[in-house]
């Protein structure tokens, strides 16, 4: 009986998503900037890639009512705000100047929200206050809340803690929990340490032959 060797190709296990970074739970602006994750081709992820995804993200962060619906132009505005905030956060970390366009865009977001929350009554929940406007104004309200949070973060007591993750493949920002913290998550730290260990072993193997 002849036997043929069977070659089994092992597929890499998918990585679990990174947990919320320090500060993202308290600061929607930080969570928004970190809502896209870079990676190798085909492995990047963007929570705002579709109107449905943007709606789910805003609802998850209590920025819109669960029944609200966002359209494509609203999603594009939210993605634009994310890029403008990334510009400001990057300028803060690097010490460079932010682009005037990004600063203007965030200021427009700050002032574009409806001026008042209307009083509502429902027999079940009794009195409440909420916006009840077209989708464009709903997203403007959410963007104003995010922009206000970003302005407070960049000028408040937590400003010195805002940092960019130092892992080469990461684009996320976070609030340092201690002065020497370099990475936004344990996963990024483990990646960097593993890469350094592999580089050392490779250098040792390829050392000069005596």
C-alpha positions in Angstrom: 0.0 0.0 0.0 1.4 3.4 -1.0 0.9 6.4 1.2 1.0 10.0 0.1 2.0 12.7 2.5 -0.8 15.1 3.1 0.3 18.7 3.4 -1.8 20.6 5.9 -1.8 24.4 5.6 -2.3 26.0 8.9 -4.3 29.2 8.7 -3.5 31.9 11.1 -6.0 32.4 13.8 -7.9 35.7 13.5 -6.9 38.2 16.1 -9.4 39.3 18.7 -10.3 43.0 18.5 -8.3 45.3 20.7 -10.1 46.3 23.9 -11.0 49.9 24.5 -7.9 51.9 25.2 -7.4 53.9 28.4 -9.6 57.0 28.2 -11.8 55.9 25.3 -14.7 55.0 27.6 -14.8 58.4 29.1 -14.0 60.4 26.0 -16.0 59.9 22.8 -13.5 62.0 20.8 -10.8 59.5 21.7 -13.1 56.5 20.9 -14.0 58.1 17.5 -10.3 58.6 16.5 -9.6 55.0 17.4 -12.7 53.6 15.6 -10.5 52.6 12.6 -7.7 50.0 13.0 -4.9 49.7 10.5 -3.2 46.5 9.6 -2.1 44.4 6.7 -4.2 44.5 3.5 -7.5 42.8 4.2 -7.0 43.0 7.9 -7.9 46.6 8.7 -11.2 47.4 10.2 -13.3 50.6 10.3 -16.4 50.8 12.5 -17.7 53.7 10.4 -17.2 52.1 7.0 -21.0 52.1 6.3 -24.0 54.2 7.4 -25.2 51.2 9.4 -21.9 50.9 11.1 -21.7 54.6 11.9 -25.3 54.4 13.3 -24.4 51.4 15.5 -21.2 53.2 16.7 -23.0 56.3 17.7 -25.8 54.3 19.5 -23.2 52.2 21.3 -21.7 55.4 22.7 -25.1 56.8 23.7 -24.7 59.7 21.2 -28.0 59.0 19.3 -31.2 57.1 20.1 -31.1 53.4 19.2 -33.9 53.9 16.6 -32.1 56.7 14.8 -31.1 56.2 11.2 -28.0 57.8 9.5 -27.6 58.2 5.8 -24.4 58.1 3.7 -23.8 61.8 3.8 -24.1 61.8 7.6 -21.6 58.9 7.8 -19.2 60.8 5.6 -19.4 63.9 7.9 -18.6 61.7 10.9 -15.6 60.2 9.2 -14.5 63.7 8.2 -14.7 64.7 11.9 -12.6 61.7 12.8 -9.8 62.8 10.4 -9.9 66.3 11.7 -9.6 65.2 15.3 -6.8 62.9 14.3 -5.0 65.9 12.9 -5.4 67.8 16.2 -4.4 64.9 18.3 -1.3 64.2 16.2 -0.3 67.9 16.4 -0.7 67.7 20.2 1.5 64.6 20.5 4.2 65.7 18.0 4.3 69.4 18.9 3.5 70.4 15.3 0.8 72.9 14.2 -2.6 71.4 13.3 -4.0 72.3 9.9 -6.2 75.4 9.9 -8.8 73.4 8.0 -9.0 70.7 10.8 -9.3 73.4 13.5 -12.0 75.2 11.6 -13.9 71.9 11.0 -13.9 71.1 14.7 -15.1 74.6 15.6 -17.9 74.3 13.1 -18.9 71.0 14.7 -18.9 72.7 18.1 -21.4 75.3 17.0 -23.6 73.3 14.7 -25.8 71.5 17.2 -29.4 72.4 17.8 -29.6 75.0 20.5 -32.0 73.1 22.9 -33.2 69.7 23.9 -37.0 69.6 23.6 -39.1 68.4 26.5 -40.9 65.1 25.7 -43.5 63.0 27.6 -44.2 59.3 27.3 -46.6 57.5 29.7 -43.9 54.8 30.2 -40.8 56.8 30.7 -42.5 60.0 31.8 -40.7 63.3 31.1 -37.5 63.4 29.1 -35.5 65.7 26.9 -34.1 64.8 23.5 -33.5 66.1 20.0 -36.2 65.3 17.4 -34.8 66.6 14.2 -33.9 65.3 10.7 -31.0 62.9 10.5 -28.6 65.7 9.5 -29.3 67.6 12.8 -29.1 64.4 14.8 -25.6 63.7 13.6 -24.8 67.4 14.1 -25.7 67.1 17.7 -23.5 64.0 18.1 -20.6 65.7 16.4 -21.0 68.7 18.6 -20.8 66.5 21.7 -17.7 64.8 20.3 -16.0 68.1 19.4 -16.8 69.5 22.8 -15.2 66.5 24.4 -12.1 66.9 22.2 -11.7 70.6 23.0 -12.0 69.8 26.7 -9.5 66.9 26.4 -6.9 69.1 24.6 -7.2 72.0 27.0 -8.0 70.3 30.3 -6.2 68.5 33.1 -5.8 65.3 31.1 -4.1 67.0 28.2 -0.6 65.9 29.3 -1.7 62.2 29.3 -2.9 62.1 25.7 -0.4 60.0 23.7 0.0 58.0 20.5 0.7 54.3 20.7 4.3 53.6 19.8 3.7 50.2 18.3 4.7 50.5 14.6 1.5 49.1 13.2 -0.9 51.0 15.5 -2.6 54.3 14.8 -4.5 54.7 18.1 -4.3 57.3 20.7 -4.8 56.8 24.4 -4.5 58.4 27.9 -1.3 57.3 29.7 -2.0 55.5 33.0 1.6 56.1 34.0 4.4 58.3 32.6 6.4 55.4 31.0 3.5 53.7 29.2 4.2 53.4 25.5 1.4 51.3 24.1 -2.3 51.6 23.9 -3.0 48.0 24.9 -1.4 44.8 26.1 -1.7 43.4 22.6 0.4 46.1 21.1 3.0 45.7 23.8 3.2 42.0 23.3 3.6 42.5 19.5 6.5 44.9 20.0 8.3 42.7 22.5 7.8 39.6 20.3 9.2 41.4 17.3 12.2 42.6 19.3 12.9 39.0 20.6 12.6 37.6 17.0 15.0 40.3 15.7 17.6 39.4 18.5 17.4 35.7 17.7 17.8 36.4 14.0 20.8 38.6 14.6 22.4 35.9 16.7 21.8 33.2 14.0 23.3 35.4 11.3 26.3 36.5 13.2 29.8 36.2 11.7 31.2 32.7 11.3 34.6 32.2 13.0 
